[in-house]
Amino acid sequence: MCLETSKRPGGRSARVRDAVRQATLAELAEHGYGGLTVENVAERSGVHKTTVYRRWGSVEGLISDALELARDEPWPVPDTGTIEDDLRGVARLVRNGFDDPELGPVSSAFVAAATQHPDAARALHDFFMARHDQAADVVRRAIARGELPDTVDVREVIRVAVAPIYYRLFVAYEPVTERDADRAADAALAAARAGVL
């Protein structure tokens, strides 16, 4: 099976890419990064193995492509009317994503892949940049409402709010409670208000 060029958006190439992406996510959810294989993705997607190898090259290529496609998907950024609740909502979204039985293993696999391969690391970086930019809307709204100074780095507030969650999960290997997520958001907000961010 030969992939067609991108001249036919929504054509066979898009269907193949979507099938492979869905198969990659399903395999990651079931087997994690360590159990992901090109062969299993090909079988699950119904796309010939040689096509998958030619287009994606490796497991890391599959992961990078899945992250690239996910990068621009909308994210349910909170809009409660206060920066405190919005920032806590962002931190809870991250925490709940890793706690979700289907999404959690996939998200963890993306992080694991990024520690092992530079292409996956670049794709994860780009994914986070897009997510941080989307989430930074809560900070932009807070600045417009006069809750934060206009000198604050809107993306840095988000990074500081979610970083403790990643630290607990992937460095300390500790569970993250809702209270932990709230505390991380509150610390980021205090730093923003103090002019540190």
Secondary structure as UniProt FT lines:
FT   TURN            6..7
FT   TURN            9..10
FT   HELIX           12..31
FT   HELIX           33..35
FT   HELIX           38..45
FT   HELIX           49..56
FT   HELIX           59..71
FT   HELIX           83..99
FT   TURN            101..102
FT   HELIX           103..114
FT   TURN            115..116
FT   HELIX           118..135
FT   HELIX           137..145
FT   TURN            150..151
FT   HELIX           154..170
FT   HELIX           178..193
FT   TURN            194..195
//
